[in-house]
């Protein structure tokens, strides 16, 4: 069983915001590396985002 997800700490500041078109740069897939593990963020044919490891 995985650990519960902690809510982000409320620092009074909004989180960083990125426009998807800036991340994807005209493509449909981006690679995100988090703590040495690779995650793929994809735009589906329905225009939604899906993150997979």
Secondary structure, DSSP 8 states (H G I E B T S, - for coil): -----------SS------HHHHHTTSSEEEEEETTEEEEEEE-TTS-EEEE-
